Amino acid sequence: VTFLLFFEKIKVDYLFMLHRAFALEKLIFKACKLSGITSVSFDWSLGYPVNNMFKKEISLMTRPDIYLVTSYLRQYHYEKANLDFLHAGGKLKIINCHCLQVEYARLKSKELCIKNKQNKDNLKNKLIISIFDNLYGENAGLQNKTALKFANILGYFKTQINSTLHSKDGIKNMEIALKQENINYYRSIKGDFSMAYKSNIIVSIGFQGSAIKAAFSFKKPLIFFSPEKDYFKDIYFLKDPLKNKKLISIFRKLTYTDYELYDLLSSEKERQLKIKNLKKLSKEFLELIGIVENMQFFLSYLKTI
């Protein structure tokens, strides 16, 4: 009632939710519908590729008029969570588009490219690795030992590599592990993966949506690192069984254990061939997961509504 009275007193054509408030969102969006206001919520997370946790997840069931997401994977999560609502005749518009992170990173990378021309000679003999870690307990229990194993492998090649690190604010597991191995790294600002433009390869520790978006933004090869090959044994991406099977097959080829990572880095000649193959597989993975160039960009879509 409070929201309805508020909306009657002000002129609102569209309402965008910039902050998640799960306890209130359903009420706000329902009041919007009753008041004739179009509500839009966006979710740039890719979530996690599993098939059994989304049916009752409250964050996926607030039901604005329009959801903006950034992959077929996340679109599937919202469809599955709201399946009963849709079967009962409910309407839900889910638009797959590029997020602001991609637009921002591409624009900023052009500026960085100009500024860093003088450092090009210093880096030309280095393998540059962008690391996106997921060591904060939200991905089925990735542990600190993952950071230690990963950094230990890089330690064998520390004279040959430079790295950029993308971690959640306040999470220092990977940073500490890299320091222990005396590996050169630059820690990026949260949400800004523009520095990945100069990387030779992008490494996602576990499953990190930002790593996937960075690989797309700059057309980089991508690997998913896990010390145990069966860490992703229950992986599931799409409701289409044939596309899902193909996506899982490619994903497993992109998944590297510590032994496979060591092999990748140990021979420069073989590394170039492997990276070339990884780039091809990464492109196929991105296309199947629904992150492609012909998607609308977020700001462009807003101009159409």
C-alpha positions, 0 to 999 in steps of 0.5 A, a space after each residue: 500500500 505504501 509503495 502504491 501511494 508513493 507511486 501515485 504521487 510521483 511521475 515514474 515511467 521506469 524503475 531500475 533496481 540498482 541494489 538488491 533488496 530481496 525482502 522488498 523487491 517483490 512488493 516494489 515490482 508488484 506495485 509497479 505493475 499495479 501503477 503501470 510502471 515498467 520495472 527493470 532489474 539487471 543481473 550481470 552474474 553468470 551464476 554457477 553451471 549446476 542444475 539443481 539449486 535455482 527452483 526456489 532461489 529468492 534472488 531469481 524470483 522477484 519478477 520485474 517486467 524485464 530482467 537483463 542478463 548476460 548469457 544463456 546460462 543465466 537466462 536459463 537460471 531465471 526461466 527455471 526458477 520461475 517455471 511454475 509462474 510461467 506455466 500458470 500464465 505469468 509473463 517474464 521478459 528476459 533479455 540477454 545483453 552485454 553488461 556495462 563491465 564489457 563496455 567499460 573494459 573495452 573503452 578503458 583498454 584503449 586508453 591503457 594501450 596508448 599509455 603502456 606503449 613504452 612498456 611494450 618492450 619490457 613485456 614482449 618476452 613475458 607470458 602475461 596471465 590474467 587470474 580471476 579467483 573464486 576463493 571466497 566460499 561461494 563456489 561449492 567450497 573452493 579452498 585456500 589450497 587451490 590458490 597455493 597449488 596454482 601459485 606453486 605451478 606459476 612459481 616454476 616459471 616466475 622469471 617468464 611471466 607477469 600477471 594481473 589479479 582480479 579478486 573480490 575486495 578484502 579477499 587476499 588468498 591468491 595475493 598471499 600465495 603469489 607473494 609467497 612464490 615471488 610472482 610479479 602481479 598487479 591487483 586490479 580494481 574490483 569489477 574492472 578487468 580492462 587490464 586483461 586486454 594485454 594478457 596471453 591467457 585468462 585463468 578462472 580459478 573455479 568458475 568465474 563469470 568475470 573471467 568469461 566476460 574478460 575472455 570475450 571482451 578481448 578475444 583471449 584463450 580461457 582455462 578453468 583451473 581446479 586441482 581436481 578434475 572431478 570438481 566440476 562433475 555435476 556441471 550443467 549449462 543449458 536446458 537443450 540437452 544436445 547443446 548442453 552436452 556439447 558445452 560440457 565437452 568443450 568446458 572439460 577441455 578448458 578445465 586444467 589441473 595443476 599437472 596440465 597447467 605445468 605442461 602448458 607452461 613448460 614448453 614454449 613451442 608446445 605452449 603456442 600450439 596449445 594456446 591457439 587451440 584454447 583460443 578456438 575452444 574458448 570462442 566455441 564455449 562463448 558462442 554456446 553459452 550465449 556471449 557473442 558480439 551481436 548481442 545488444 549492449 546494455 546502454 543501447 538496449 535502454 534507449 529502446 525501451 
